[in-house]
């Protein structure tokens, strides 16, 4: 198939002057860093980070993009992508785990570290959320009900 064919666009508050910045066959959850230099997205469930140059042209983005640097940062999958305020870390969740990816660890041109040293995270920090839930008592019986 031809995937979802999603676009990432912007417009003025008045609704005009729409500009399509990105198009993607399988990409979703596009999340631009606060400084505007990076883009995180999900492509076929995995999380990727890409350099995000403002070229004025529509970029075709995906896991195999060659026009801009794109790096995979999840081993299995990820959701809820969000950046730290200084744009140096991306966070995402999977199940009850919270993952943190440092840009300098994944892109060698950021801090002069070899990105080959990057190890795909096998586990994130465990999210331990406990909440009280209602436990109803009693029984409700519907008699002579017609199922439509």
C-alpha positions in Angstrom: 0.0 0.0 0.0 1.0 3.6 -0.1 0.8 4.2 3.7 -0.9 7.1 5.3 0.6 10.0 3.3 0.6 12.5 6.1 1.8 16.2 6.0 3.1 18.5 8.7 2.1 22.0 7.8 1.7 25.5 9.3 -0.4 28.5 8.5 -1.1 32.0 9.8 -3.6 32.5 12.6 -6.0 33.7 10.0 -5.8 30.3 8.3 -4.2 31.4 5.1 -0.6 31.1 3.9 -0.5 27.3 4.5 3.0 25.8 4.1 3.7 22.1 4.0 7.0 21.5 5.7 7.0 17.7 5.7 5.4 14.9 3.9 5.7 11.2 4.9 4.3 7.9 3.8 4.3 6.2 7.2 5.5 9.0 9.6 3.3 10.4 12.4 3.5 12.2 15.7 5.8 14.9 14.2 7.3 16.8 17.2 9.6 19.8 16.5 12.1 20.6 19.2 11.7 24.0 21.1 14.7 25.5 19.2 13.3 24.3 15.8 16.4 22.4 14.9 15.2 18.9 15.4 12.2 16.8 14.5 11.1 13.6 16.3 8.6 11.3 14.7 7.2 7.8 14.6 7.6 5.7 11.5 6.0 2.2 11.5 5.9 2.3 15.4 9.7 3.2 15.9 10.9 6.6 17.1 13.3 8.6 14.9 15.1 12.0 15.3 16.0 14.1 12.3 17.8 17.3 11.8 15.1 19.8 10.7 16.5 22.5 8.3 14.1 25.2 7.3 14.7 25.1 3.6 11.4 26.5 2.4 10.7 23.3 0.5 8.6 20.3 1.5 10.8 17.6 2.9 9.9 13.9 2.3 10.7 12.4 5.7 10.8 8.8 6.8 13.0 6.1 8.3 15.1 5.9 5.1 15.3 9.7 4.3 18.6 10.6 2.7 18.2 14.4 2.3 18.7 15.0 6.1 20.3 13.1 8.9 17.7 10.7 10.4 18.5 8.3 13.3 16.4 5.6 14.9 16.2 5.9 18.7 13.8 3.2 19.8 14.5 -0.5 19.9 10.9 -1.6 19.6 8.5 1.3 19.5 7.5 4.5 21.2 4.7 7.0 21.9 4.1 10.4 23.5 7.2 12.1 22.0 8.2 15.3 23.8 11.3 17.4 24.1 13.1 18.9 27.1 13.0 22.7 27.1 16.6 23.2 25.9 16.1 20.7 22.9 19.0 18.5 24.0 16.8 15.5 25.0 13.9 13.7 23.5 11.6 11.7 25.8 9.0 9.0 24.8 7.1 6.2 26.5 6.4 2.6 25.7 4.1 0.7 28.1 5.1 1.6 31.6 8.6 2.7 30.6 9.9 6.3 30.1 12.9 6.7 27.7 15.3 9.6 27.4 17.5 10.1 24.3 20.3 12.7 24.3 20.9 14.4 21.0 24.6 14.5 21.6 24.7 10.7 21.9 22.9 10.0 18.7 24.4 12.6 16.3 28.2 12.7 16.1 28.3 16.3 14.7 26.6 17.7 17.8 29.3 16.9 20.4 32.0 15.2 18.5 31.1 11.8 19.9 31.0 8.8 17.5 27.3 7.9 17.1 28.4 4.3 16.6 28.8 4.3 20.5 25.0 4.8 20.8 23.3 1.8 22.2 19.6 1.4 21.5 17.8 1.6 24.9 16.5 -1.8 26.0 14.6 -0.4 29.0 13.5 3.0 30.2 12.7 4.2 33.6 9.8 2.4 35.1 6.7 4.5 35.5 5.1 3.4 38.8 1.7 4.8 38.7 -0.9 3.7 41.2 -4.4 5.1 41.4 -7.5 4.2 43.3 -10.3 2.8 41.2 -14.0 2.3 41.9 -15.0 -1.2 42.8 -18.8 -1.4 42.3 -20.8 -3.6 44.7 -24.0 -5.4 43.9 -25.5 -6.8 40.7 -27.6 -5.2 38.0 -29.8 -7.5 35.9 -31.6 -6.4 32.8 -34.7 -8.5 32.3 -36.6 -8.9 29.1 -34.1 -6.7 27.2 -34.0 -6.6 23.5 -30.5 -6.4 22.0 -30.5 -4.3 18.9 
